[in-house]
Amino acid sequence: MLDVVRKDVEFAFGRYVTDADIWLALTARDLLPRTAQFLWKGLHKAHRIGNYWNHIPECGDRAICQECGVLEDLEHILIRCTSPGQSIIWQATETLWREKEEEWPLVSLGTVLGCCLAEFRDEKGKAKQGTQRLYRILMSKSAYLIWKLRNERVISRDGTPATDEEIKNRWKYHINQRLQVDMTLARRPRLGKHPALAPLLVLTTWSRILDNEQSLPADWLREPRVLVGSRAFPQARPRRHRSQGIG
């Protein structure tokens, strides 16, 4: 799995990483504990999916994706499964990302598990800290939500997937929840001196993808209703019907 991450990160970002780089990336402050644990288990192949069930008597059927009829592994769940969830979420993630950057890196198992290794630089070669942080947040939150939706479908809903609308709403909720956490930390003093999270880093992370951003003040951290995500799901235009003549 380390080789998968190394290969995909080098292909997507032109950066060679060592095993130590990959493990160290999982300690990034931008990862919330449950998300970091999900990625850590992914690198260790410790999720209870696929071949895990083939070694348990009378549980072999759990190794197969009931939607696609193939052996289930993490790559299948996050990237290839045809059940509603992953394709909708990745499309929304890409759409939102392109509000900030032109190029959307290829989504693969390696770039998901190695999302904290991504590098984005400006024309002068300087690291774009806000962009890199947004990528880490979007990739890790989106992948973890896909995982949660899969577990709910398989375990709690007896194979019935969530509706497209439910998936969209939950994705927007999770991304906006993280935005609110950032805003709270940027306003909260740490040790009575500095904020727990640098306000400038929060501003550069979420800039250019906020709803109605043109109407917000330059320092919007204290605004009560700051959201992202509505542009990730464009409203379909109503179809125009040809007028029918009376014969």
PATORLO-879956 format. One record per residue: z negated, x, y of N, C-alpha, C in turn. Coordinates in Angstrom, 3 decimals. Atoms other than C-alpha are relative to their C-alpha. Layout:
<nodes>
<node <Z; X; Y>; <Z; X; Y>; <Z; X; Y>> ...
</nodes>
This chain:
<nodes>
<node <0.000; 0.818; -1.208>; <0.000; 0.000; 0.000>; <0.000; 0.858; 1.267>> <node <-0.025; -0.924; -1.132>; <-0.647; 2.918; 2.339>; <1.417; 0.480; 0.270>> <node <-1.393; -0.431; -0.171>; <2.921; 4.081; 1.716>; <0.854; -1.098; 0.612>> <node <-0.725; 1.135; -0.587>; <4.218; 0.594; 2.559>; <-0.229; -0.043; 1.502>> <node <0.325; 0.008; -1.425>; <2.404; 0.676; 5.896>; <0.649; 1.188; 0.708>> <node <-0.549; -1.207; -0.616>; <3.507; 4.237; 6.616>; <1.515; -0.140; 0.210>> <node <-1.449; 0.146; -0.081>; <7.160; 3.474; 5.899>; <0.400; -1.022; 1.052>> <node <-0.363; 1.073; -0.931>; <7.255; 0.215; 7.897>; <-0.342; 0.358; 1.441>> <node <0.382; -0.418; -1.353>; <5.416; 1.670; 10.900>; <0.980; 1.035; 0.529>> <node <-0.962; -1.013; -0.435>; <7.776; 4.637; 11.009>; <1.349; -0.629; 0.326>> <node <-1.275; 0.665; -0.244>; <10.816; 2.351; 10.773>; <-0.037; -0.824; 1.293>> <node <0.088; 0.907; -1.145>; <9.584; -0.099; 13.434>; <-0.308; 0.723; 1.304>> <node <0.497; -0.627; -1.228>; <7.983; 2.317; 15.907>; <0.313; 1.492; 0.099>> <node <-0.347; -1.415; -0.044>; <9.321; 5.761; 15.029>; <-1.202; 0.914; -0.014>> <node <1.239; -0.772; 0.006>; <5.804; 7.000; 14.367>; <-0.459; 0.256; -1.430>> <node <0.529; -0.337; 1.317>; <4.636; 8.857; 11.273>; <-1.522; -0.024; 0.061>> <node <1.461; 0.113; 0.009>; <1.034; 8.039; 10.368>; <-0.540; 0.501; -1.338>> <node <0.674; -0.488; 1.198>; <-1.361; 9.563; 7.871>; <-0.892; -1.081; -0.575>> <node <0.948; 0.943; 0.582>; <-3.737; 7.778; 5.519>; <-1.207; -0.187; 0.922>> <node <1.160; 0.076; -0.895>; <-6.574; 8.612; 7.912>; <0.311; -0.864; 1.219>> <node <-0.402; 0.829; -1.144>; <-4.639; 7.026; 10.805>; <-0.064; -1.485; -0.356>> <node <-0.054; 1.401; 0.425>; <-4.198; 3.818; 8.825>; <-1.408; -0.572; -0.141>> <node <1.369; 0.502; 0.166>; <-7.855; 3.488; 7.865>; <-0.726; -0.081; 1.336>> <node <0.665; -0.006; -1.302>; <-9.048; 4.404; 11.351>; <0.462; -1.170; 0.860>> <node <-0.534; 1.097; -0.808>; <-6.786; 1.736; 12.874>; <-0.744; -1.309; -0.246>> <node <0.722; 1.233; 0.321>; <-8.833; -0.961; 11.126>; <-1.315; -0.118; 0.758>> <node <1.229; 0.047; -0.791>; <-11.798; -0.064; 13.338>; <0.279; -0.314; 1.467>> <node <-0.360; 0.288; -1.390>; <-9.910; -0.990; 16.522>; <-0.853; -1.134; 0.559>> <node <0.848; 1.010; -0.634>; <-12.041; -2.986; 18.956>; <0.710; -1.335; 0.165>> <node <-0.756; 1.224; -0.234>; <-9.259; -5.515; 19.352>; <-0.017; -0.934; -1.203>> <node <0.067; 0.834; 1.191>; <-9.774; -6.805; 15.803>; <-1.366; -0.662; -0.102>> <node <1.252; 0.695; 0.256>; <-12.395; -9.470; 15.280>; <-0.409; 0.249; -1.449>> <node <0.480; -0.409; 1.330>; <-14.582; -8.931; 12.179>; <0.738; -0.632; -1.179>> <node <-0.648; 0.643; 1.144>; <-12.969; -11.518; 9.882>; <1.452; 0.441; -0.141>> <node <-1.380; -0.462; 0.043>; <-9.474; -10.416; 10.825>; <0.070; 1.422; -0.535>> <node <0.037; -1.374; 0.499>; <-10.356; -6.761; 10.232>; <-0.269; 0.020; -1.501>> <node <0.292; 0.067; 1.430>; <-11.802; -7.680; 6.846>; <1.221; -0.457; -0.798>> <node <-1.225; 0.479; 0.655>; <-8.618; -9.575; 5.945>; <1.008; 1.143; -0.153>> <node <-0.933; -1.124; 0.067>; <-6.468; -6.526; 6.777>; <-0.507; 1.073; -0.955>> <node <0.598; -1.004; 0.881>; <-8.877; -4.188; 4.957>; <0.211; -0.381; -1.463>> <node <-0.218; 0.463; 1.371>; <-8.674; -6.295; 1.794>; <1.478; 0.089; -0.372>> <node <-1.423; -0.111; 0.267>; <-4.895; -6.360; 2.132>; <0.399; 1.409; -0.397>> <node <-0.296; -1.391; 0.330>; <-4.746; -2.565; 2.107>; <-0.548; 0.391; -1.367>> <node <0.620; -0.296; 1.294>; <-7.007; -2.490; -0.956>; <0.527; -0.901; -1.126>> <node <-0.470; 1.002; 0.974>; <-5.099; -5.304; -2.719>; <-1.184; -0.733; -0.628>> <node <1.242; 0.605; 0.476>; <-8.468; -7.014; -2.979>; <-0.021; -1.514; 0.128>> <node <-0.041; 1.456; -0.084>; <-7.372; -10.593; -2.262>; <0.203; -0.597; -1.391>> <node <-0.080; 0.642; 1.314>; <-7.697; -12.967; -5.210>; <1.283; -0.823; -0.099>> <node <-1.317; 0.635; 0.086>; <-4.020; -13.730; -5.601>; <0.812; 0.710; -1.074>> <node <-0.954; -0.629; 0.891>; <-1.174; -13.025; -8.014>; <-0.604; 0.536; -1.281>> <node <0.416; -0.609; 1.255>; <-1.964; -10.608; -10.816>; <-1.506; -0.035; -0.236>> <node <1.456; 0.113; 0.174>; <-5.687; -10.977; -10.196>; <-0.330; -1.072; -1.031>> <node <0.304; 1.124; 0.879>; <-5.576; -14.294; -12.070>; <0.539; 0.190; -1.409>> <node <-0.552; -0.219; 1.334>; <-3.523; -12.975; -15.002>; <-0.992; 0.653; -0.950>> <node <1.006; -0.662; 0.830>; <-6.566; -11.082; -16.249>; <-1.179; -0.917; -0.306>> <node <1.082; 0.956; 0.234>; <-8.744; -14.205; -16.352>; <0.522; -1.098; -0.922>> <node <-0.489; 0.997; 0.962>; <-8.386; -16.531; -19.378>; <0.182; -1.385; 0.640>> <node <-0.324; 1.361; -0.422>; <-6.758; -19.918; -18.632>; <0.175; -0.141; 1.515>> <node <-0.211; 0.056; -1.458>; <-6.163; -19.015; -14.983>; <1.356; 0.571; 0.411>> <node <-1.281; -0.628; -0.293>; <-2.672; -17.546; -15.259>; <0.889; -0.803; 0.926>> <node <-0.848; 0.825; -0.860>; <-1.083; -20.521; -13.497>; <-0.304; 0.213; 1.479>> <node <0.366; -0.246; -1.397>; <-2.946; -19.566; -10.317>; <0.742; 1.214; 0.578>> <node <-0.714; -1.185; -0.475>; <-0.899; -16.357; -10.132>; <1.347; -0.355; 0.616>> <node <-1.326; 0.413; -0.437>; <2.255; -18.333; -9.345>; <-0.088; -0.884; 1.243>> <node <-0.109; 0.869; -1.175>; <3.143; -19.823; -5.963>; <0.615; -1.320; -0.448>> <node <-0.474; 1.299; 0.465>; <3.501; -23.526; -6.733>; <1.160; -0.519; 0.833>> <node <-1.089; 0.423; -0.868>; <5.904; -23.941; -3.827>; <1.312; 0.702; -0.372>> <node <-1.205; -0.812; 0.218>; <8.327; -21.128; -4.721>; <0.234; 0.366; -1.464>> <node <-0.148; -0.304; 1.413>; <7.676; -20.583; -8.435>; <0.087; 1.477; -0.323>> <node <-0.025; -1.446; 0.236>; <7.257; -16.788; -8.128>; <-1.424; 0.540; 0.049>> <node <1.306; -0.640; -0.048>; <4.364; -14.388; -8.571>; <-0.428; 0.169; 1.456>> <node <0.483; 0.000; -1.382>; <2.250; -14.622; -5.453>; <-0.687; 1.319; 0.325>> <node <0.692; -1.162; -0.536>; <1.335; -11.496; -3.530>; <-0.107; -0.165; 1.509>> <node <0.254; 0.160; -1.429>; <0.344; -10.861; 0.080>; <1.306; -0.024; 0.794>> <node <-1.281; 0.012; -0.702>; <3.905; -10.109; 1.174>; <0.666; -1.365; -0.114>> <node <-0.588; 1.325; 0.169>; <5.089; -13.404; -0.289>; <-0.687; -1.017; 0.901>> <node <0.758; 0.971; -0.795>; <2.322; -15.362; 1.442>; <0.315; 0.147; 1.487>> <node <-0.129; -0.233; -1.440>; <2.772; -13.756; 4.857>; <1.440; -0.022; 0.496>> <node <-1.368; -0.206; -0.477>; <6.539; -13.240; 4.974>; <1.018; -0.925; -0.652>> <node <-1.099; 0.606; 0.742>; <8.540; -15.029; 2.277>; <-0.209; -1.433; -0.453>> <node <0.263; 1.327; 0.566>; <6.852; -18.261; 1.187>; <0.705; -1.089; 0.819>> <node <-0.739; 1.070; -0.666>; <8.879; -21.389; 1.953>; <-0.881; -1.184; 0.391>> <node <0.896; 1.081; -0.395>; <5.842; -23.625; 2.328>; <-0.216; 0.038; 1.509>> <node <0.210; 0.017; -1.454>; <5.293; -24.774; 5.945>; <-1.181; 0.879; 0.410>> <node <1.063; -0.868; -0.485>; <3.254; -22.214; 7.824>; <0.527; 1.290; 0.556>> <node <-0.308; -1.349; -0.477>; <4.478; -18.665; 7.984>; <1.216; 0.046; 0.919>> <node <-1.199; -0.084; -0.838>; <7.959; -19.241; 9.402>; <-0.235; -0.608; 1.380>> <node <0.311; 0.643; -1.283>; <6.675; -21.591; 12.126>; <-0.853; 0.929; 0.866>> <node <0.919; -0.855; -0.752>; <3.913; -19.199; 13.133>; <0.690; 1.261; 0.493>> <node <-0.686; -1.216; -0.449>; <6.101; -16.095; 13.238>; <1.036; -0.311; 1.067>> <node <-0.959; 0.377; -1.040>; <8.743; -17.925; 15.244>; <-0.711; -0.204; 1.331>> <node <0.770; 0.206; -1.224>; <6.110; -18.986; 17.762>; <-0.483; 1.325; 0.575>> <node <0.482; -1.309; -0.437>; <4.706; -15.466; 17.899>; <1.116; 0.794; 0.671>> <node <-1.148; -0.718; -0.583>; <8.138; -13.969; 18.543>; <0.387; -0.592; 1.351>> <node <-0.387; 0.649; -1.256>; <8.957; -16.538; 21.229>; <-0.958; 0.362; 1.121>> <node <0.991; -0.355; -1.010>; <5.717; -15.853; 23.067>; <0.116; 1.471; 0.377>> <node <-0.114; -1.436; -0.248>; <6.143; -12.091; 22.707>; <1.173; 0.319; 0.915>> <node <-1.196; -0.283; -0.793>; <9.624; -12.163; 24.213>; <-0.155; -0.423; 1.461>> <node <0.311; 0.259; -1.406>; <8.113; -13.587; 27.403>; <-0.498; 1.276; 0.679>> <node <0.572; -1.237; -0.546>; <6.554; -10.146; 27.819>; <0.914; 1.196; -0.236>> <node <-0.844; -1.126; 0.358>; <8.916; -7.737; 26.028>; <1.319; -0.496; -0.582>> <node <-1.306; 0.393; 0.512>; <12.598; -7.850; 25.107>; <0.107; 0.179; -1.509>> <node <-0.159; -0.328; 1.406>; <12.360; -6.231; 21.682>; <-1.176; -0.525; -0.819>> <node <1.013; 0.507; 0.928>; <10.496; -7.969; 18.864>; <0.106; 0.800; -1.291>> <node <-0.078; -0.814; 1.218>; <9.690; -5.518; 16.023>; <0.098; -0.874; -1.251>> <node <-0.162; 0.729; 1.249>; <10.649; -6.620; 12.527>; <-1.356; -0.262; -0.633>> <node <1.248; 0.358; 0.663>; <7.809; -8.493; 10.825>; <0.111; 0.343; -1.477>> <node <0.034; -0.385; 1.408>; <6.980; -6.956; 7.466>; <-1.458; 0.148; -0.410>> <node <1.376; -0.175; 0.463>; <3.914; -6.480; 5.298>; <-0.625; 1.236; 0.637>> <node <0.528; -1.232; -0.575>; <3.543; -2.941; 6.617>; <-0.335; -0.106; 1.472>> <node <0.301; 0.122; -1.428>; <3.737; -3.901; 10.290>; <-1.148; -0.980; 0.248>> <node <1.167; 0.879; -0.128>; <1.186; -6.669; 9.719>; <-1.275; 0.787; -0.271>> <node <1.202; -0.751; 0.354>; <-1.347; -4.473; 7.935>; <-0.198; 1.208; 0.921>> <node <0.097; -1.137; -0.907>; <-0.553; -1.628; 10.337>; <0.212; -0.366; 1.452>> <node <-0.279; 0.466; -1.364>; <-0.390; -3.707; 13.514>; <-0.727; 0.817; 1.065>> <node <0.740; -0.795; -0.982>; <-2.987; -1.506; 15.214>; <0.565; 1.396; 0.164>> <node <-0.653; -1.298; -0.124>; <-0.694; 1.498; 14.781>; <1.250; -0.061; 0.868>> <node <-1.212; 0.169; -0.798>; <2.121; 0.067; 16.894>; <-0.125; 0.712; 1.340>> <node <-0.043; -0.668; -1.299>; <3.142; 2.029; 19.978>; <1.143; -0.554; 0.838>> <node <-1.011; 0.448; -0.958>; <5.001; 0.735; 23.020>; <-0.157; 0.853; 1.249>> <node <0.049; -0.898; -1.146>; <5.910; 3.039; 25.883>; <1.014; -0.418; 1.052>> <node <-0.918; 0.319; -1.081>; <7.539; 2.653; 29.261>; <1.082; 1.069; 0.108>> <node <-1.127; -0.921; -0.152>; <10.589; 4.540; 30.541>; <-0.446; 1.442; 0.203>> <node <0.514; -1.355; -0.216>; <8.418; 7.527; 31.440>; <-0.766; 0.532; -1.205>> <node <0.691; -0.433; 1.200>; <6.909; 7.691; 27.960>; <-1.492; -0.288; -0.008>> <node <1.419; 0.325; -0.072>; <3.518; 6.355; 29.031>; <-0.306; -1.224; -0.850>> <node <0.388; 1.114; 0.869>; <1.716; 4.081; 26.587>; <-0.278; -1.257; 0.814>> <node <0.229; 1.286; -0.657>; <1.729; 0.416; 27.606>; <-1.188; -0.668; -0.694>> <node <1.232; 0.404; 0.660>; <-1.876; -0.383; 26.791>; <-0.098; -1.511; -0.194>> <node <0.082; 1.452; 0.105>; <-1.709; -4.097; 27.533>; <0.951; -0.559; -1.042>> <node <-0.993; 0.452; 0.974>; <1.453; -4.568; 25.476>; <-0.446; 0.319; -1.421>> <node <0.474; -0.382; 1.330>; <0.030; -2.664; 22.507>; <-1.161; -0.881; -0.430>> <node <1.151; 0.836; 0.336>; <-3.148; -4.694; 22.657>; <0.441; -1.428; -0.329>> <node <-0.499; 1.345; 0.284>; <-1.265; -7.998; 22.804>; <0.645; -0.046; -1.380>> <node <-0.639; -0.039; 1.320>; <0.781; -6.984; 19.759>; <-1.050; -0.031; -1.102>> <node <1.063; -0.019; 1.013>; <-2.377; -6.203; 17.791>; <-0.632; -1.368; -0.142>> <node <0.647; 1.304; 0.038>; <-3.911; -9.531; 18.730>; <0.913; -1.043; -0.632>> <node <-0.917; 1.019; 0.510>; <-0.838; -11.672; 18.042>; <0.281; 0.188; -1.484>> <node <-0.324; -0.249; 1.404>; <0.035; -10.018; 14.733>; <-1.187; -0.291; -0.912>> <node <1.166; 0.189; 0.861>; <-3.481; -10.021; 13.321>; <-0.442; -1.457; -0.032>> <node <0.409; 1.406; -0.033>; <-4.360; -13.562; 14.480>; <0.986; -0.885; -0.739>> <node <-1.017; 0.819; 0.649>; <-1.059; -15.007; 13.267>; <-0.035; 0.178; -1.511>> <node <0.051; -0.263; 1.444>; <-1.261; -13.325; 9.855>; <-1.229; -0.641; -0.622>> <node <1.238; 0.577; 0.552>; <-4.855; -14.429; 9.361>; <0.084; -1.525; -0.052>> <node <-0.164; 1.452; 0.022>; <-3.962; -18.020; 10.269>; <0.912; -0.419; -1.152>> <node <-0.879; 0.298; 1.140>; <-1.102; -17.996; 7.738>; <-0.802; 0.055; -1.297>> <node <0.859; -0.140; 1.182>; <-3.620; -16.798; 5.131>; <-0.932; -1.200; -0.137>> <node <0.917; 1.142; 0.040>; <-6.076; -19.561; 6.039>; <0.733; -1.280; -0.377>> <node <-0.776; 1.193; 0.322>; <-3.383; -22.242; 5.895>; <0.394; -0.010; -1.474>> <node <-0.334; -0.087; 1.428>; <-2.306; -21.012; 2.461>; <-1.200; -0.363; -0.852>> <node <1.200; 0.297; 0.778>; <-5.883; -21.138; 1.165>; <-0.348; -1.484; 0.056>> <node <0.284; 1.425; -0.125>; <-6.383; -24.637; 2.503>; <0.971; -0.824; -0.844>> <node <-1.007; 0.737; 0.776>; <-3.127; -25.820; 0.927>; <-0.280; 0.103; -1.497>> <node <0.178; -0.224; 1.435>; <-3.913; -24.294; -2.480>; <-1.344; -0.497; -0.503>> <node <1.360; 0.274; 0.476>; <-7.670; -24.856; -2.675>; <-0.506; -1.364; 0.430>> <node <0.631; 1.209; -0.542>; <-8.624; -27.759; -0.429>; <0.909; -1.218; 0.017>> <node <-0.909; 1.121; -0.200>; <-5.496; -29.890; -0.169>; <0.886; -0.263; -1.215>> <node <-0.700; 0.256; 1.264>; <-4.259; -29.797; -3.767>; <1.511; 0.177; 0.130>> <node <-1.413; -0.317; -0.116>; <-0.932; -28.252; -2.808>; <0.729; -0.668; 1.145>> <node <-0.645; 0.688; -1.120>; <-0.229; -30.480; 0.190>; <-0.064; 0.871; 1.251>> <node <0.025; -0.877; -1.177>; <0.813; -28.343; 3.184>; <-0.366; -0.755; 1.269>> <node <0.247; 0.581; -1.314>; <-0.226; -28.946; 6.770>; <1.330; -0.415; 0.621>> <node <-1.215; 0.422; -0.687>; <2.270; -30.726; 8.982>; <0.416; 1.049; 1.019>> <node <-0.492; -0.947; -1.000>; <4.439; -28.772; 11.397>; <-0.806; -0.096; 1.284>> <node <0.744; 0.191; -1.249>; <2.568; -30.280; 14.335>; <-1.406; 0.580; -0.096>> <node <1.336; -0.556; 0.195>; <-0.805; -29.323; 12.891>; <0.039; 1.524; 0.048>> <node <-0.141; -1.454; 0.003>; <0.379; -25.761; 12.321>; <0.174; 0.523; 1.420>> <node <-0.234; -0.418; -1.379>; <1.647; -25.460; 15.890>; <-1.276; -0.101; 0.833>> <node <1.220; 0.197; -0.787>; <-1.546; -26.868; 17.370>; <-1.076; 1.011; -0.364>> <node <1.019; -0.964; 0.411>; <-3.760; -24.583; 15.316>; <0.341; 1.407; 0.472>> <node <-0.386; -1.312; -0.508>; <-1.758; -21.517; 16.264>; <-0.321; 0.116; 1.478>> <node <0.301; -0.031; -1.438>; <-2.004; -22.379; 19.954>; <-1.505; 0.061; 0.235>> <node <1.456; -0.006; -0.149>; <-5.726; -23.053; 19.552>; <-0.570; 1.396; -0.246>> <node <0.543; -1.311; 0.347>; <-6.401; -19.691; 17.895>; <0.371; 1.055; 1.038>> <node <-0.398; -0.976; -1.017>; <-4.406; -17.704; 20.452>; <-0.773; -0.240; 1.298>> <node <0.738; 0.304; -1.226>; <-6.051; -19.493; 23.367>; <-1.488; 0.263; -0.153>> <node <1.403; -0.326; 0.242>; <-9.461; -19.083; 21.775>; <-0.242; 1.490; 0.239>> <node <0.155; -1.438; -0.210>; <-8.908; -15.331; 21.773>; <0.118; 0.358; 1.480>> <node <-0.114; -0.210; -1.440>; <-7.787; -15.438; 25.410>; <-1.320; -0.304; 0.690>> <node <1.269; 0.371; -0.619>; <-11.019; -17.212; 26.327>; <-1.092; 1.014; -0.314>> <node <0.961; -1.054; 0.348>; <-13.066; -14.586; 24.460>; <0.196; 1.208; 0.911>> <node <-0.292; -1.136; -0.881>; <-11.321; -11.859; 26.453>; <-0.491; -0.263; 1.420>> <node <0.404; 0.335; -1.359>; <-11.955; -13.657; 29.729>; <-1.518; 0.020; 0.140>> <node <1.464; -0.001; -0.033>; <-15.630; -14.123; 28.886>; <-0.544; 1.418; 0.001>> <node <0.474; -1.381; 0.073>; <-16.108; -10.461; 27.962>; <0.305; 0.770; 1.288>> <node <-0.355; -0.678; -1.245>; <-14.329; -9.346; 31.138>; <-0.917; -0.408; 1.147>> <node <0.919; 0.467; -1.053>; <-16.815; -11.364; 33.213>; <-1.455; 0.358; -0.289>> <node <1.393; -0.210; 0.404>; <-19.953; -10.441; 31.269>; <-0.404; 1.462; 0.202>> <node <0.435; -1.393; -0.194>; <-21.827; -7.323; 32.427>; <-0.595; 0.572; -1.286>> <node <0.599; -0.700; 1.125>; <-22.781; -4.772; 29.788>; <-0.986; 1.011; 0.539>> <node <1.069; -0.878; -0.475>; <-26.068; -2.985; 30.381>; <-0.190; -0.113; 1.507>> <node <0.223; 0.264; -1.404>; <-26.108; -4.514; 33.852>; <0.928; 0.724; 0.945>> <node <-0.870; -0.782; -0.867>; <-23.309; -2.299; 35.150>; <1.458; -0.406; -0.131>> <node <-1.421; 0.217; 0.190>; <-19.844; -2.638; 33.687>; <0.238; -1.183; -0.936>> <node <-0.300; 1.114; 0.901>; <-18.176; -5.609; 31.977>; <0.213; 0.486; -1.427>> <node <-0.145; -0.359; 1.406>; <-18.042; -5.658; 28.184>; <1.443; 0.348; -0.344>> <node <-1.411; -0.296; 0.204>; <-14.244; -5.544; 28.399>; <0.640; 0.199; 1.363>> <node <-0.576; -0.341; -1.298>; <-12.277; -3.947; 31.224>; <0.893; -1.132; 0.507>> <node <-0.819; 1.098; -0.523>; <-10.846; -6.738; 33.427>; <1.471; 0.355; 0.121>> <node <-1.403; -0.393; -0.154>; <-7.664; -4.770; 34.132>; <0.723; -0.028; -1.339>> <node <-0.619; 0.028; 1.326>; <-6.998; -4.443; 30.389>; <0.308; -1.429; -0.420>> <node <-0.236; 1.412; 0.321>; <-7.350; -8.213; 29.949>; <1.185; -0.531; 0.804>> <node <-1.095; 0.471; -0.851>; <-5.022; -8.874; 32.874>; <1.347; 0.525; -0.493>> <node <-1.270; -0.565; 0.461>; <-2.347; -6.493; 31.555>; <0.367; -0.482; -1.401>> <node <-0.277; 0.506; 1.346>; <-2.699; -7.864; 28.017>; <0.704; -1.347; 0.057>> <node <-0.467; 1.386; 0.033>; <-2.046; -11.510; 28.860>; <0.987; -0.343; 1.111>> <node <-0.934; 0.290; -1.087>; <0.167; -11.205; 31.930>; <1.385; -0.303; -0.547>> <node <-1.384; 0.381; 0.285>; <3.666; -12.771; 31.807>; <0.144; -0.988; -1.152>> <node <-0.117; 0.998; 1.064>; <2.816; -15.141; 28.935>; <-0.896; -1.210; 0.248>> <node <0.883; 1.114; -0.316>; <0.413; -17.529; 30.682>; <0.803; -1.216; 0.438>> <node <-0.625; 1.228; -0.471>; <1.321; -21.140; 31.287>; <-0.216; -0.126; 1.511>> <node <0.074; 0.192; -1.460>; <2.087; -21.830; 34.965>; <-0.583; 1.230; 0.698>> <node <0.578; -1.236; -0.529>; <1.326; -18.197; 35.722>; <0.308; 0.193; 1.482>> <node <-0.385; -0.174; -1.394>; <3.155; -18.336; 39.046>; <-0.961; -0.697; 0.958>> <node <0.944; 0.731; -0.864>; <0.514; -20.748; 40.364>; <-1.423; 0.543; -0.096>> <node <1.335; -0.570; 0.166>; <-2.461; -18.619; 39.258>; <-0.217; 1.130; 0.999>> <node <0.266; -1.158; -0.858>; <-4.190; -16.073; 41.525>; <0.206; 1.289; -0.773>> <node <-0.232; -1.289; 0.645>; <-3.616; -12.387; 40.821>; <-1.129; 0.348; -0.963>> <node <1.155; -0.195; 0.877>; <-7.127; -12.138; 39.362>; <-0.436; -1.378; -0.499>> <node <0.219; 1.359; 0.511>; <-7.239; -15.285; 37.216>; <-1.138; -0.079; -1.009>> <node <1.017; -0.045; 1.045>; <-10.181; -14.259; 35.024>; <-1.084; -1.056; 0.176>> <node <1.036; 1.003; -0.236>; <-12.489; -16.800; 36.660>; <0.571; -1.410; 0.125>> <node <-0.603; 1.335; -0.017>; <-10.043; -19.679; 36.546>; <-0.443; -0.781; -1.232>> <node <0.548; 0.765; 1.132>; <-11.373; -22.506; 34.336>; <1.027; -0.370; -1.059>> <node <-0.996; 0.457; 0.965>; <-8.076; -23.495; 32.676>; <1.210; 0.934; -0.002>> <node <-1.097; -0.939; 0.186>; <-5.909; -20.544; 31.730>; <0.405; -0.052; -1.462>> <node <-0.458; 0.196; 1.369>; <-3.772; -21.080; 28.620>; <1.317; 0.738; -0.236>> <node <-1.300; -0.516; 0.417>; <-0.876; -19.588; 26.707>; <0.506; -0.869; -1.134>> <node <-0.509; 0.602; 1.221>; <1.428; -20.954; 24.067>; <0.940; -1.162; 0.130>> <node <-0.848; 1.183; -0.082>; <3.241; -23.989; 25.418>; <1.483; 0.373; -0.086>> <node <-1.402; -0.412; 0.038>; <6.484; -22.012; 25.802>; <0.422; 0.490; -1.379>> <node <-0.343; -0.446; 1.347>; <6.281; -20.901; 22.177>; <0.673; -1.102; -0.806>> <node <-0.611; 1.134; 0.685>; <7.371; -24.374; 21.114>; <0.749; -0.834; 1.026>> <node <-0.757; 0.736; -1.016>; <10.090; -25.572; 23.507>; <0.212; -1.443; -0.424>> <node <-0.242; 1.412; 0.288>; <10.437; -29.309; 23.747>; <1.486; -0.227; -0.247>> <node <-1.395; 0.306; 0.312>; <13.613; -30.588; 22.151>; <0.575; -0.932; 1.063>> <node <-0.643; 0.856; -0.988>; <16.047; -32.081; 24.602>; <0.463; -1.307; -0.647>> <node <-0.456; 1.267; 0.587>; <16.788; -35.765; 24.058>; <1.509; -0.007; -0.176>> <node <-1.432; 0.065; 0.270>; <20.136; -36.391; 22.505>; <0.668; -1.065; 0.871>> <node <-0.772; 0.965; -0.780>; <22.783; -38.094; 24.585>; <0.934; -0.777; -0.931>> <node <-0.838; 0.841; 0.848>; <24.470; -41.006; 22.900>; <1.222; -0.482; 0.790>> <node <-1.198; 0.489; -0.645>; <27.997; -41.967; 23.673>; <-0.109; -1.516; 0.187>> <node <0.022; 1.447; -0.234>; <28.305; -45.376; 25.252>; <1.114; -0.653; -0.821>> <node <-0.948; 0.688; 0.864>; <30.010; -47.796; 22.938>; <0.660; -1.141; 0.758>> <node <-0.718; 1.079; -0.682>; <32.720; -50.054; 24.327>; <-0.071; -1.309; -0.788>> <node <0.023; 1.321; 0.647>; <32.819; -53.766; 23.561>; <1.429; -0.403; -0.284>> <node <-1.346; 0.323; 0.362>; <35.915; -54.667; 21.647>; <0.275; -1.483; -0.002>> 
</nodes>
